[in-house]
Each structure stands twice: as structure tokens, then as C-alpha cells.
Amino acid sequence: MSTPTGEHGGVPLLELRALEKVFVSGWGRKRKVIRAVNDVSLEIHAGQALGLVGESGSGKSTVARLIARLLKPTAGQILLDGRDVIADEPHRATRQYRHQVQMIFQDPFSSLNPVHRVSYDLLRALHIHHALGDRSAGAAVDELLDAVGLGSVPGIAARFPHELSGGQRQRVAIARTLAARPSVVIADEPTSMLDVSVRVGILNLLNDLRESRKIGLLLITHDLASARYSTSATLVMYAGRILESGPSEQLIADPKHPYTQLLVSSVPRRAQLPATSIRSDQPRSAADVSTTTTACPFAPRCQHRMPVCEEVMPPVSGIGNQRWVRCHLYGPQTGSLTEARTARVGVGADRHSSATGPY
């Protein structure tokens, strides 16, 4: 089970292997175990933008915090340039790791210190990562602001976060990330708290920086349009598991897993999948799914579920070039969802329609 790499090859910058994170809360009979991340594997290559999409509670942000070493994984491996960082740094991340792997948070206001000016936040990051060099403090700050499109804003380095717009605050947060000169950037919903009018500007900025600096980017989002616009490959996450993976254009234009179809059909567009009858009152997040079950986590909501879905976790099935899916509707004997429905659950082919037309 691998991440589509497209034109990217060789050793990945960052690789996750069977990563897991279990949270335990309460005591005795009230003890609750939540497997927030379950058997997640992915690869990020230099200059590649990889999307991770899913509903709130699916485990996307937990994956981000595991990669950033803000949380300790329960099991699995995190490899940076082929090095097992969990084995080498079992207790906490080294400064070298934080220099290479940086994170952009969802809320740009809470991620910036409200009592300090923009210049302070940027200079502090430059000093921590020994990135000032022979430049003066002012020149280094100006260079970072220029890189994120704020160099032409008069006096912005002397402003406080509350004096900036949401888009400007997020650009300052990105500039602070660049101060570390990272090779991998994890962007956790970087546009979800911004006005629609400025979201494309932030996505374009991230794409420009990724291409010019050969940064590996993991874009975590619930917005399929952002994933299609900004990433070459996308993974779909539900209740802690990756259920489908493939090139972004293919995956969104022709979703295979019933859950991916649900996500795509919920996005308004000129030509979309027929409305689904998937139940909304069933488990959505890892917190709602039993940690002892071996069944497909989406089975309670799936309109195509079979008895095997409630008993066995689907294996990974390849469905063409660089695409795979975890679903019992697919397998060695079934090349498409239509064939699988007809052969296994007796649903006519007229009930399936793949998405066509522009997104």
C-alpha cells in the first residue's frame, strides 16, 4: 500500500509506515479507548503536494500532530530521509527534526503570539534554527515577508497580529515556517478559517513555495476542491483509516469507495454523482467506532454493505494506475463498482454513475 507519486520517485522525504495512535480516557467501566489513527501509511517526495481529506473527526489532524512530533505514536514508524526518527528520538524530537519538518496550523491568530510584533515572531524562529547567517535582523525579516507576498505592505513587521487581516496572519505564519528552511511542511486546514476570497491566494503561495524550494507538502483539508487544485495525489481518511488513494484528478472525477462518493456528491458542481442515501446518524469518527472491531468502519453508513463488511476489514485492492481502495465491493474478480454491485449484492448497473464534467 503506497502513496501515488506521479512524476516523483526515489526515496521519499517523509514516510509513514503503519502509524497508529490510541487515546485512553476514563477509568474502570468508564474507560474508553479511541484508535484515532489506525494503520496509516503514506509517502511525501521532494516537490510533491499530497492531500489528506476527510470529515471532521476522521483523524487527519492527529496524523499532522504525529508527524510534527507533538504527539507520540502508539505504533508504527516515521521515516525522514529514510531514517527512523521514532527509534532515534524516542522521547522528543530533536531541533534538527523540527528544522526539517514544520507545521502550519489552522488558526493563524492563535498560532501567533498576540503580545509580540510580527518581527519578533520571525526573528525568534530565525534564531532558534540558526538561520540568520550574516544578514542583519531587518534584512532577514524583510526577506521572509517578501517570500510570502507581504514585502510591499508598509510597516507590517512592526504590527501586532490583531492589526492584520486573516490572510496576512496566515502569510506571517507561513513566513515563520520558512525561517526554519524546512524540507517538509504539514499544512493543517490552512485556509478553513479564511474568507473565500483569500483562500486561493494562500493555496497559490504554498504551491509556489513548494515548487521553488522543492518542499514536500502534506495538505490536510476537508475541502475536495482545495485538494484537487493544490495536490497531485489524495488520500481519503475515515475513522482513523485510509480508505482510498490515487491521483487527485482521477480520484475526485471518478471516486470508487462509497465514502469518497459521499464526499464528492456533497460538493455542488455542474455534473455530480447522484444524491446518496447514506445514513448520517451512524458513526463518523474514530471516537464512535469500536477499537476491537475488525469490520469496515464505514459499514454502518454504507448503502452497499454486505455481511462480510461487518465482519472483516477490506484488504487493499488496486484499481488501476497508482490507485487503490479498501472496499469489499472491489477485488480480483471485480474491476468496477458496477460489476461488484451486480455480482455481489444484486444491485443493477443503472444505479451507478461516475462523475463527469469539470469540478
KAMO-V375058 format. One record per residue. RES is the residue in one small letter. SS is DSSP state (H for helix, E for strand, C for the rest). Layout:
# KAMO-V375058
res: <RES & RES>
ss: <SS & SS>
This chain:
# KAMO-V375058
res: <m & s & t & p & t & g & e & h & g & g & v & p & l & l & e & l & r & a & l & e & k & v & f & v & s & g & w & g & r & k & r & k & v & i & r & a & v & n & d & v & s & l & e & i & h & a & g & q & a & l & g & l & v & g & e & s & g & s & g & k & s & t & v & a & r & l & i & a & r & l & l & k & p & t & a & g & q & i & l & l & d & g & r & d & v & i & a & d & e & p & h & r & a & t & r & q & y & r & h & q & v & q & m & i & f & q & d & p & f & s & s & l & n & p & v & h & r & v & s & y & d & l & l & r & a & l & h & i & h & h & a & l & g & d & r & s & a & g & a & a & v & d & e & l & l & d & a & v & g & l & g & s & v & p & g & i & a & a & r & f & p & h & e & l & s & g & g & q & r & q & r & v & a & i & a & r & t & l & a & a & r & p & s & v & v & i & a & d & e & p & t & s & m & l & d & v & s & v & r & v & g & i & l & n & l & l & n & d & l & r & e & s & r & k & i & g & l & l & l & i & t & h & d & l & a & s & a & r & y & s & t & s & a & t & l & v & m & y & a & g & r & i & l & e & s & g & p & s & e & q & l & i & a & d & p & k & h & p & y & t & q & l & l & v & s & s & v & p & r & r & a & q & l & p & a & t & s & i & r & s & d & q & p & r & s & a & a & d & v & s & t & t & t & t & a & c & p & f & a & p & r & c & q & h & r & m & p & v & c & e & e & v & m & p & p & v & s & g & i & g & n & q & r & w & v & r & c & h & l & y & g & p & q & t & g & s & l & t & e & a & r & t & a & r & v & g & v & g & a & d & r & h & s & s & a & t & g & p & y>
ss: <C & C & C & C & C & C & C & C & C & C & C & C & C & E & E & E & E & E & E & E & E & E & E & E & E & C & C & H & H & H & C & E & E & E & E & E & E & E & E & E & E & E & E & E & C & C & C & C & E & E & E & E & E & C & C & C & C & C & C & H & H & H & H & H & H & H & H & C & C & C & C & C & C & C & E & E & E & E & E & E & C & C & E & E & H & H & H & H & C & C & C & C & C & C & H & H & H & H & H & H & E & E & E & E & C & C & C & C & C & C & C & C & C & C & C & C & E & H & H & H & H & H & H & H & H & H & H & H & C & C & C & C & C & C & C & C & H & H & H & H & H & H & H & H & H & H & H & C & C & C & C & C & C & C & C & H & H & H & C & E & H & H & H & C & C & H & H & H & H & H & H & H & H & H & H & H & H & H & C & C & C & C & C & E & E & E & E & E & C & C & C & C & C & C & C & H & H & H & H & H & H & H & H & H & H & H & H & H & H & H & H & H & H & C & C & E & E & E & E & E & E & C & C & H & H & H & H & H & H & H & C & C & E & E & E & E & E & E & C & C & E & E & E & E & E & E & E & H & H & H & H & H & H & C & C & C & C & H & H & H & H & H & H & H & H & C & C & C & C & C & C & C & C & C & C & C & C & C & C & C & C & C & C & C & C & H & H & H & C & C & C & C & C & C & C & C & C & C & H & H & H & C & C & C & C & C & H & H & H & H & C & C & C & C & C & E & E & E & C & C & C & C & C & E & E & E & C & C & C & C & E & C & C & E & C & C & H & H & H & H & H & H & H & H & H & C & C & C & H & H & H & C & C & C & C & C & C & C & C>
